[in-house]
Amino acid sequence: MQHPNLESALAPTPSVREIPYNYTSADDRQALSLLLGPDLWGKLEELRTRRVTGRSARLLMRFFGEILIHRRNPFLFQELVDSAPRRRRFFRNIEKDLGIVSRNSNGEERVGEVLAASRKLLAAFRAEVEGAPELRRRMVRELGAVVGKDSVLFDPFTLVSHATDATDWRLHLPIAVVMPDDERQVAPLLAGIARLGLKAIPRGAGTGLTGGAVPLRPGCVVVNTEKLNRIRGVSERTFRLADGREAAAKVVELEAGVVTERAMEHAAERGLVFATDPTSAWACTIGGNVAENAGGKDCVLWGTCIDNLVSWRMAMPSGRHWTVRRVDHRLRKILPEDPVTFDVVDEDGALVKRIALTGADIRKKGLWKDITNKALGGVPGLQKEGTDGVITSAEFVLYPEYEAKRTLCLEFFGPDFDEASRVILQLARAFPFPDGGKEALSALEHFDDEYVRAIDYKVKAPRPETPKAVLLVDVVGHAADEAARGVDKIRRILDEHPNTELFEARDAAEAKRFWADRKKLGAIARRTNAFKMNEDVVLPLEALAEFARFVEATNVEEERYAQGRFVDRAEDLLRGAPPPKDDPEWLARKIPAALARCAAAREALVGADAKALRALAAIEALRRDLGQLVRGYPGLVAALDRAHREVRDRLVVLATHMHAGDGNVHVNVPVLSNDRPMLRRTEEVIDAVMAKVVALGGVVSGEHGIGVTKLKYLEPARVRELAVHRAEVDPGGLMNPGKLEDLAVLDQVFTPSFNLLELEARILQHGQLEALAKAIAHCVRCGKCKADCCVYHPARGMFFHPRNKNLAIGSLIEALLYDAQRERSTKFELLRWLEEVADHCTICHKCAKPCPVDIDTGEVSVLEREILASYGYKRTTVATRATLAYLDTRSPVANAAFHGGLVRLGGALQRAACAVAAPLQPEDARRAPYALQVLRSPVPPAPSETLRDVLPHCEQDQVLVLDPEGAPAQRTVFYFPGCGSERLQSHVSMAALHVLGSVGARVVIPPPFLCCGFPAHVNAKVEQHSRTLLRDTILFSQIRDMFSHVSFDGCVVTCGTCREGLEAMEAEKLFGGRIVDVARYAAERGLSLAAPAPEAGPGPELLYHAPCHDSLDGDARAVLARIGGFGKVEAVPHCCSEAGTLALSRPDITDAMLHRKREAIAEALDGRPRGAVMLTNCPSCVQGLGRNAAFGVEPKHLAVALAERISGPDWREKFRAQATRATAVHF
């Protein structure tokens, strides 16, 4: 029997949490201090001890909870703004509750004070809600005049995705988000924001790790620079060096919103290096790099952002633009004795000031990174974290790429980190800077054993133990012999270190796999639902060993503390254990022995060494003994087990990784954000870390910035210097108020965290909402999902990459929990907000691979659509419903009617209507009604006949067997054409069969008109999808049984979504153990093509489009090279925009995707007057690419291209003759 007190004994000592709807890390003190101020919290604490029934207190707490959640949840706030009945009901209920409290107060003075403050708070919130429409109209008039009204945003999705950065710390929602698309707009924007009496916060990608872009005051407008994403080009400049010589160097000019990885790729394509490469390069932007003075792994060779900047432009609070230029660049990393001089000029070219610094001013002596000197003598923008203006563009020096690079992986074993520290120091000394133009280290990156375990690192050494650390090294040289000399130097160093193993990447592909582990480090936060304290510090290299010992010792003591907490909890449980109904005296006699065993365990912990603590020796022995003592009492056994899990989950662990060549150590502590004691203990541990860093001669930040989380560690003199600079350039306090100035905010910020009561947990379990919450729970907001996301396109205002979507979903789930309780409704009407999130996904799964915590947003989006459909909130257009019905039917008559009417005639009408509607189209599809949206781009004509029109008749219980012409078949394959290749782009399936015959394969073709089920799946047609999968599985199994005497060589497809659908049916188990694309199969079976004859002329240029659902897994060009005959084929990035039925369901979304694709096509076609053939391996993409006929681009499926190369332009006639030989076989 379980005693009710057991559950309370399970939880750690809680902070006071009586405010309902508080799904954050904030306790009542923090929440009420934010709402009413600390003085009122003190009065409430006094009243807490004098309660009688507590009814008034509960009503007050409910009021505070309602204000709190509406102020921080944009979906709920927007509901109040939009719905007059909800608004009246909300304020009427609150007035009623406050009236009850007033009547029950009996004139108590403190209650009166609290009530007065509460009514004042309510009045302010009412004014905020009722004034929102007019304020927004004013903002649209003022700011929309600068950037256009569509770039002034107030929708809940945008607001919540701009409420935090990668930290997940939050305080206030932004009041609006503005998105300039021209840097000349930014200064007028700031002036407009000032005229409105609001404040401004610059923001790039939101990948900051210290809360730098988090609004700390109400009334802030976020200025998002992601639309400023143009690379303006590379030019050559002349620089005067220290010795008086002149040297030429390449310089790249970038707008502030350019993603860092794009800049790096742009340079690499020209044989150059863009050296500012923060770990978040996949998402972070140039403006943020300048504002933070970002670093990265290449800093060991080329320095941080400040070392590589030539100049930058920024918008100032005054409404003017300034340009800052470095006048004495040395084309290398800054040394301590170097002069570092900046000229600041205004937009008229007049000199505002000259700032002369030295390398010693920029970085503390003995350190290669240091961003604690925030003022930098008054240099604007750089390292200021958005507190004095907005960076709008910048110029960087580019360096010639080293000709040779060798990638190494070092694994350190042994009892501690000492050997690794010594090796790092020796490496740094063996490759000094400057390097004299010889071999050098361009990267030296480390991660410790906590990360080794967190990322499931594959240990390369044949040792049955976990490495204490891993070090990744890039050795570069201007020639192969220089790089080889560098590797030899490292090998000689390691000869002295027997516990270190070295592995060298054999080629570029293996080197990429080595470095892929470095990008997975965000997985450290998986165990605490994606929240962690992430601090970076910088140490002298000589101090790394001592700091490593400190970290090790701290982790040992935290382990000792956690195990001691379990002993405490076990004792509490044993002392509070109620007598069971049966044999109570038996348990009573065991309790003293159990308590004595706990005391012995506590004594053992005091003297336990690190090895014993890590092995959990004392605690496991205690658990074993207690389990024996209380066996037969399941409630107590379960309580002890849960207490152990609770304690282990709350173990504070310091995990470190570092840019080792710079001494830049990143200290991460995963934390359960819903556990205030764990948060407090973690803060104490971080305080100790920072104190140790300073004592060792280091600094508290080298690249992350100061932001919110580190201000208390910054020297007060540095804060005052920055305040003087800000007062000079921003006397009105327009920029980023509270940032880098208000120490109190660290006690105010919070992070979302579900502290669910039993009722709320039951609400969440309803209608798959719990599954949705769990699916996104581990998101670490790193932005790795952004780079390849089809629905991220700033130029068209599309920012629906998974990171932003996950933030919105979390906020929406909170709103649903509140609404179900306060409105006492299970209709979940707020789910309608989810449809916009769910629709913005092509289910391409590209985000799953780079995600460090394995979130597949494609499947999350399908789940969202299923939830919407189950509640009746999923809208499906008539065109989509008709298409799904077409794909579902197997009737020959219905298929003929659909193909002739819907596909052929409907397509012709759409193309004609496109021409008529062209003059009526607005620039942005979002402003057009659906009827115009579907007419924004003409669909290409569909073939006049389907595959079944060419093949012999086949019944529903028959397959067709097509033997190759001439020689006997060498092998047998099962070909699944799918809807796209069989019914819509039927020439694809014909070509595939022709290609398979040409490589000597016998082909088994399934009955007519089978669908893989994927279209139904992504449209949340659960019953249709389930029925299709079951039907196809039965058919395939029966076909395999009929051909049991045949050994299948594979299941061949011409469509990536068909492959996914067949994988869901496990079709590969039936047909040769694999599902393979027709082009790859032909290559494997020896298809070899000669290049076109020279007399045939150059022919069209060949481009390649990789489908989102790529049946060739990114290997298309390698497959074509293996087959031969195609020459150079250039890849063109981004989604074709068709996305299956998405072009019919949401043409406004796919139009923005098409715009992005057309930009890429235009870039690829630049300088190609002959037009081009765009190869692809997806029938849906053939249709999507066909919308670009005006560019002179002819889309062609690889199967068709292969058929043409094999048999010439009349391949179809040859296939017709071939098809007549197909024979029908019953199964």
ZINOR-V345283 format. One record per backbone hydrogen bond with DSSP energy under -0.5 kcal/mol. NH is the residue of the N-H (numbers start at 1). CO is the residue of the C=O. Records with the same first field share a line. If there is no record, write none. Layout:
NH=CO + CO
//
This chain:
3=1
6=3
7=3 + 4
8=4
9=5
10=6 + 7
11=7
22=19
23=21
24=22
25=751
28=16
31=27
32=28
33=29
34=30
35=31
36=32
37=32 + 33
41=37
42=38
43=39
44=40
45=41
46=42
47=43
48=44
49=45 + 46
50=47
51=48
58=54
59=55
60=56
61=57
62=58
63=59
64=60
65=61
66=62
67=63
68=64
69=65
70=66
71=67
72=68
73=69
74=72
77=73
78=74
79=75
80=76
81=77
82=78
83=79
84=82
87=83
88=84
89=85
90=86
91=87
92=88
93=89
94=90
95=91
96=92
97=93
98=94
99=95
100=96
101=97
102=98
103=99
104=100
105=102
108=105
112=108
113=109
114=110
115=111
116=112
117=113
118=114
119=115
120=116
121=117
122=118
123=119
124=120
125=121
126=122
127=123
128=124
129=125
130=126
131=127
132=128 + 129
135=131
136=132
137=133
138=134
139=135
140=136
141=137
142=138
143=139
144=139 + 140
145=141
146=143
147=143
148=144
151=148
152=149
153=151 + 177
159=155
160=156
161=157
162=158 + 159
163=160
166=208
167=208
168=165
170=750
172=215
173=71
175=220
176=220
177=153
178=222
179=151
185=182
186=183
187=183
188=184
189=185
190=186
191=187
192=188
193=189
194=190
195=191
196=192
197=194
198=193
199=219
200=734
201=221
203=223
214=211
221=199
222=176 + 220
223=201
224=178 + 222
225=203
228=225
229=227
232=230 + 253
233=253
235=251
237=249
239=247
241=239 + 245
244=241
247=239
249=237
250=398
251=235
252=396
253=233
254=252 + 394
255=230
256=392
257=228
258=228 + 255
260=284
261=281
262=259
263=259
264=260
265=261
266=262
267=263
268=264
269=265
270=267
271=268
272=267
273=399
275=273
277=275
281=278
283=280
284=280
286=258
287=256
289=285
290=286
291=287
292=288
293=289
294=289
297=277
299=296
300=297
301=298
302=298
303=299
305=294
307=304
308=304 + 305
309=305
310=395
311=395
312=324
313=393
314=322
315=390
316=320
317=388
319=316
322=314
323=345
324=312
325=343
326=310
327=325 + 341
328=341
338=335
340=357
342=355
343=325
344=353
345=323 + 343
346=350
347=321
349=346
352=344
353=344
355=342
356=354
357=340 + 355
359=338
360=336
361=358
362=358
363=359
367=364
368=662
371=701
374=372
378=375
379=375 + 376
382=380
383=290
384=381
385=291
387=384
390=315
392=313
393=313
394=254
395=311
396=252
397=308
398=250
399=273
401=271
404=477
406=475
408=473
409=503
410=471
411=501
412=410 + 469
413=411 + 499
421=417
422=418
423=419
424=420
425=421
426=422
427=423
428=424
429=425
430=426
431=427
432=429
438=435
440=476
442=440 + 474
443=474
445=472
446=658
447=470
448=656
449=468
451=448
452=448
453=449
454=450
455=451
456=453
457=452
459=457
463=461
465=463
468=412
469=412
470=447
471=410
472=445
473=408
474=443
475=406 + 473
476=440 + 474
477=404
482=479
483=479
484=480
485=481
486=482
487=483
488=484
489=485
490=486
491=487
492=488
493=489
494=490
495=491
496=493
497=494
498=496
500=497
501=411
503=409
505=407
511=507
512=508
513=509
514=510
515=511
516=512
517=513 + 514
518=515
519=515 + 516
520=517
521=518
523=520
524=521
525=522
526=523
528=525
529=526
530=525
531=528
533=669
534=532
535=533 + 667
537=665
538=699
539=663
543=540
544=541
547=543
548=544
549=545
550=546
551=547
552=548
553=549
554=550
555=551
556=552
557=553
558=554
559=555
560=556
561=557
562=558
563=559
564=560
565=561
566=562
567=563
568=564
569=565
570=566
571=567
572=568
573=569
574=570
575=571
576=572
577=573 + 574
586=583
587=583
588=584
589=585
590=586 + 587
591=587
592=588
594=590
595=591
596=592
597=593
598=594
599=595
600=596
601=597
602=598
603=599
604=600
605=601
606=602
607=603
608=604 + 605
613=609
614=610
615=611
616=613
617=612
620=616
621=617
622=618
623=619
624=620
625=621
626=622
627=623
628=624
629=625
630=626
631=628
633=630
636=633
637=633
638=634
639=635
640=636
641=637
642=638
643=639
644=640
645=641
646=642
647=643
648=644
649=645
650=646 + 647
651=648
653=651
655=653 + 668
657=666
658=446
659=664
660=444 + 658
661=444
662=659
663=659 + 660
664=659
665=537 + 663
666=657
667=535 + 665
668=655 + 666
669=533
671=531
673=671
675=672
676=674
679=675
680=676
681=677
682=678
683=679
684=680
685=681
686=682
687=683
688=684
689=685
690=686
691=687
692=688
693=689
694=690
695=691
696=692
697=694
698=693
699=538
708=210
709=210
710=706
711=708
713=710
714=710 + 711
718=715
719=715
720=716
721=717
722=718
723=719
724=720
725=721
726=722
727=723
728=724
729=725
730=726
733=730
736=200
739=736
740=707
741=738
742=738
743=741
745=742
746=743
747=744
748=745
749=745
750=170
753=23
755=753
756=754
761=757
762=758
763=759
764=760
765=761
766=762 + 763
768=765
769=766
770=764
772=768
773=769
774=770
775=771
776=772
777=773 + 774
779=776
786=783
787=783
789=786
792=789
793=791 + 798
796=793
797=794
798=793
799=797
800=791
804=801
805=801
806=802
807=803
808=804
809=805
810=806
811=807
812=808
813=809
814=810
815=811
816=812
817=813
818=814
819=815
820=816
821=817
822=818
823=819
825=819
831=828
832=829
833=830
834=831
835=831 + 832
837=833
838=834
839=835
840=836
841=839
848=845
849=845
850=846
851=847
854=851
856=854
857=855
860=856
861=857
862=858
863=859
864=860
865=861
866=862
867=863
868=864
869=865
870=866
871=867
872=868 + 869
873=868
874=868
875=873
881=877
882=878
883=879
884=880
885=881
886=882
887=883
888=884
889=885
895=891
896=892
897=893
898=894
899=895
900=896
901=897
902=898
903=898
904=899
905=900
906=901
907=903
908=904
909=905
910=906
911=907
912=908
913=909
914=910
915=911
916=912
917=913
918=914
920=917
921=917 + 918
925=923
927=924
928=925
932=929
933=929
934=930
935=932
936=933
943=984
947=982
949=946
950=946 + 947
951=947
952=1219
958=955
959=1225
960=1005
961=1223
962=960 + 1003
963=961
967=965
970=1000
971=1000
972=1047
973=1002
974=1050
975=973 + 1004
976=974 + 1052
977=975
981=977
982=978
983=979
984=979
985=980
986=984
988=985
989=981 + 985
990=986
991=987
992=988
993=989
994=990
995=991
996=992
997=993
998=994
999=995 + 996
1000=997
1001=996
1002=971
1003=962
1004=973
1005=960 + 1003
1006=975
1017=1013
1018=1014
1019=1015
1020=1017
1021=1016
1022=1020
1025=1021
1026=1022
1027=1023
1028=1024
1029=1025
1030=1026
1031=1027
1032=1028
1033=1029
1034=1030
1035=1031
1036=1032
1037=1033
1038=1034
1039=1035
1040=1036
1041=1037
1042=1038
1043=1039
1044=1041
1046=1043
1048=1046
1049=972
1051=1074
1052=974 + 1050
1053=1076
1054=976
1056=1109
1059=1055
1060=1056
1061=1057
1062=1058
1063=1059
1064=1060
1065=1061
1066=1063
1067=1062
1069=1066
1070=1067
1071=1067
1073=1068
1074=1071
1076=1051
1077=1111
1078=1053
1081=1077
1082=1078
1083=1079
1084=1080
1085=1081
1086=1083
1087=1082
1089=1123
1096=1093
1097=1094
1101=1171
1103=1101 + 1173
1104=1130
1105=1175
1106=1104
1107=1105
1110=1108
1111=1109
1113=1110
1115=1112
1119=1115
1120=1116
1121=1117
1122=1118
1123=1119
1124=1120
1130=1102
1132=1104
1142=1139
1143=1138
1144=1141
1145=1141
1146=1142
1149=1146
1150=1146
1151=1147
1152=1148
1153=1149
1154=1150
1155=1151
1156=1152
1157=1153
1158=1154
1159=1155
1160=1156
1161=1157
1162=1158
1163=1159
1164=1160
1165=1161
1166=1162 + 1163
1168=1165
1169=1167
1171=1168
1172=1192
1173=1101
1174=1172 + 1194
1175=1103 + 1173
1176=1196
1182=1178
1183=1179
1184=1180
1185=1181
1186=1182
1187=1184
1188=1185
1189=1186
1191=1188
1192=1189
1193=1188
1194=1172 + 1192
1195=1193
1196=1174
1198=1176
1201=1197
1202=1198
1203=1199
1204=1200
1205=1201
1206=1202
1207=1203
1208=1204
1211=1208
1213=1210
1214=1210
1215=1211
1216=1212
1217=1213
1218=1214
1219=1215
1220=1216
1221=1218
1222=1219
1223=961
1225=959
1227=957
//
